Amino acid sequence: MNFLKHDIFRKDKGVRALRRGESLRMFIYACLLLGDVLGIILGYNWAEHARGAKWLRLGIMRLDWITIPAYLVFAVHFEAIGRTALMSFLESLKRCMTSLFLATAFTCLVIFLVHGGQLISRLAVVTAFIFAVGLIAFNRLVFLKVFIRRDEPLWTRRLVIVDCSPSAPMAQI
């Protein structure tokens, strides 16, 4: 297969613009997830400083090591990084808070299953959750209000299919 004939290497502006839009959307999704993960890490670190590090560990394992992968799975499942979440701050907040709540519930389930309830402080877990909620909400607010412009054609593309008629004057190719 000749890779130079692939769509990415065409000189057509439409294909390049489409690829650039897809790449930019993927970059924005990755930045949102990175901000959410940093919010969880900072939330747990602040709770460790406020409450003590030993209350948020199962032996040598930190609880945020359990929460972060669970959050990523739930965020992808509930589309906390999808287009609809980027169009509305409240929708984005609802989806990422649902994911964080379920990830924290999963972390509590793991604590219960490994019989680590006596090693973990409930107050420390709630403190970490509240700090993470605040940091993730702040991340989403700043990112969606400051960096995302909703009037750009980046978010939606329209395809007009006209059957059995000459080309419409409003159609763009």
C-alpha positions as CSV (number, residue, x, y, z in Angstrom):
1,M,0.0,0.0,0.0
2,N,1.3,3.4,-0.9
3,F,1.0,5.6,2.2
4,L,1.4,8.8,0.1
5,K,-2.1,8.2,-1.4
6,H,-3.7,8.1,2.0
7,D,-6.2,10.8,3.0
8,I,-3.9,12.4,5.5
9,F,-1.3,13.3,2.8
10,R,-3.8,14.8,0.3
11,K,-3.5,18.5,-0.5
12,D,-7.2,18.9,-0.3
13,K,-8.1,21.6,2.1
14,G,-11.3,19.9,3.3
15,V,-9.6,16.8,4.3
16,R,-6.8,18.6,6.1
17,A,-9.3,20.9,7.9
18,L,-11.3,17.8,8.9
19,R,-8.2,16.1,10.2
20,R,-7.1,19.3,12.0
21,G,-10.6,19.5,13.7
22,E,-10.5,15.9,14.8
23,S,-7.0,16.4,16.2
24,L,-8.0,19.5,18.0
25,R,-11.0,17.8,19.5
26,M,-8.9,14.9,20.7
27,F,-6.4,17.3,22.2
28,I,-9.3,19.1,24.0
29,Y,-10.7,15.8,25.3
30,A,-7.2,14.8,26.6
31,C,-6.8,18.2,28.3
32,L,-10.1,17.8,30.0
33,L,-9.2,14.3,31.2
34,L,-5.8,15.5,32.4
35,G,-7.4,18.3,34.3
36,D,-9.8,15.9,35.9
37,V,-7.1,13.5,36.9
38,L,-5.0,16.3,38.3
39,G,-8.0,17.5,40.3
40,I,-8.4,14.0,41.8
41,I,-4.7,13.8,42.6
42,L,-4.6,17.3,44.2
43,G,-7.8,16.5,46.1
44,Y,-6.3,13.4,47.6
45,N,-3.0,15.2,48.3
46,W,-4.8,18.1,50.1
47,A,-6.9,15.6,52.1
48,E,-3.6,13.9,53.1
49,H,-2.2,17.2,54.3
50,A,-5.4,18.1,56.1
51,R,-6.1,14.7,57.7
52,G,-2.8,12.7,57.5
53,A,-1.3,10.5,54.9
54,K,-1.8,7.2,56.7
55,W,-5.6,7.6,56.6
56,L,-5.8,7.5,52.8
57,R,-3.7,4.4,52.2
58,L,-4.3,0.7,52.0
59,G,-0.9,-0.5,53.2
60,I,1.4,1.0,50.6
61,M,-1.4,1.7,48.0
62,R,-2.8,5.1,47.8
63,L,-6.6,5.4,47.3
64,D,-6.2,7.7,44.4
65,W,-4.5,4.9,42.5
66,I,-7.8,3.1,42.7
67,T,-10.0,6.1,42.1
68,I,-8.3,7.5,38.9
69,P,-8.6,4.4,36.7
70,A,-12.2,3.9,37.8
71,Y,-12.9,7.6,37.1
72,L,-11.4,7.2,33.6
73,V,-13.6,4.2,32.8
74,F,-16.8,5.9,34.1
75,A,-15.9,9.2,32.4
76,V,-15.6,7.4,29.0
77,H,-18.8,5.5,29.7
78,F,-20.9,8.5,30.7
79,E,-19.3,10.7,28.0
80,A,-17.9,13.2,30.4
81,I,-15.5,14.1,27.6
82,G,-17.9,14.0,24.6
83,R,-19.2,16.8,22.4
84,T,-22.4,17.2,24.4
85,A,-20.3,17.7,27.6
86,L,-18.3,20.4,25.8
87,M,-21.3,22.3,24.7
88,S,-22.9,22.9,28.1
89,F,-21.1,23.6,31.4
90,L,-23.9,22.1,33.4
91,E,-24.1,19.0,31.3
92,S,-20.3,18.6,31.6
93,L,-20.4,19.1,35.3
94,K,-23.3,16.6,35.7
95,R,-21.4,13.9,33.7
96,C,-18.0,14.3,35.4
97,M,-19.6,14.5,38.9
98,T,-21.5,11.3,38.2
99,S,-18.3,9.6,37.1
100,L,-16.4,10.9,40.2
101,F,-19.2,9.7,42.5
102,L,-19.2,6.3,41.0
103,A,-15.4,6.1,41.0
104,T,-15.4,7.0,44.7
105,A,-18.1,4.4,45.4
106,F,-16.0,1.8,43.6
107,T,-13.0,2.8,45.7
108,C,-15.2,2.3,48.8
109,L,-16.2,-1.1,47.5
110,V,-12.6,-2.1,47.1
111,I,-11.9,-0.9,50.6
112,F,-14.7,-3.0,51.9
113,L,-13.7,-6.1,49.9
114,V,-10.1,-6.1,51.1
115,H,-11.2,-5.5,54.7
116,G,-9.4,-2.2,54.9
117,G,-12.2,-0.3,56.6
118,Q,-10.3,0.1,59.9
119,L,-7.3,1.5,58.1
120,I,-9.1,4.2,56.2
121,S,-10.7,7.3,57.7
122,R,-14.2,8.1,56.3
123,L,-13.6,11.7,57.0
124,A,-10.4,11.7,55.0
125,V,-12.2,10.0,52.0
126,V,-15.1,12.5,52.2
127,T,-12.5,15.4,52.4
128,A,-10.7,14.1,49.4
129,F,-13.9,13.7,47.5
130,I,-15.0,17.3,48.3
131,F,-11.6,18.7,47.3
132,A,-11.7,16.7,44.0
133,V,-15.3,17.9,43.3
134,G,-14.2,21.5,43.7
135,L,-11.1,21.2,41.6
136,I,-12.8,19.3,38.8
137,A,-15.7,21.8,38.7
138,F,-13.1,24.7,38.6
139,N,-11.2,22.9,35.9
140,R,-14.4,22.4,33.8
141,L,-15.5,26.0,34.4
142,V,-12.2,27.6,33.4
143,F,-11.7,25.2,30.4
144,L,-15.2,25.5,29.0
145,K,-15.7,29.2,29.6
146,V,-12.3,30.5,28.7
147,F,-10.8,28.2,26.1
148,I,-13.7,26.8,24.2
149,R,-15.6,28.9,21.7
150,R,-18.9,27.4,20.7
151,D,-19.4,29.3,17.5
152,E,-16.5,27.6,15.8
153,P,-17.3,25.0,13.1
154,L,-15.1,22.6,15.1
155,W,-17.9,21.0,17.0
156,T,-20.4,20.2,14.3
157,R,-20.2,19.5,10.6
158,R,-23.2,19.4,8.3
159,L,-23.7,17.2,5.3
160,V,-26.5,18.1,2.9
161,I,-27.6,15.3,0.6
162,V,-29.8,16.5,-2.2
163,D,-31.3,13.7,-4.3
164,C,-32.5,14.1,-7.9
165,S,-31.9,17.9,-8.2
166,P,-29.1,20.1,-9.4
167,S,-26.6,21.2,-6.8
168,A,-28.1,23.5,-4.2
169,P,-26.6,27.0,-3.9
170,M,-26.3,26.6,-0.1
171,A,-24.3,23.4,-0.2
172,Q,-20.6,23.6,0.6
173,I,-18.2,21.0,-0.8
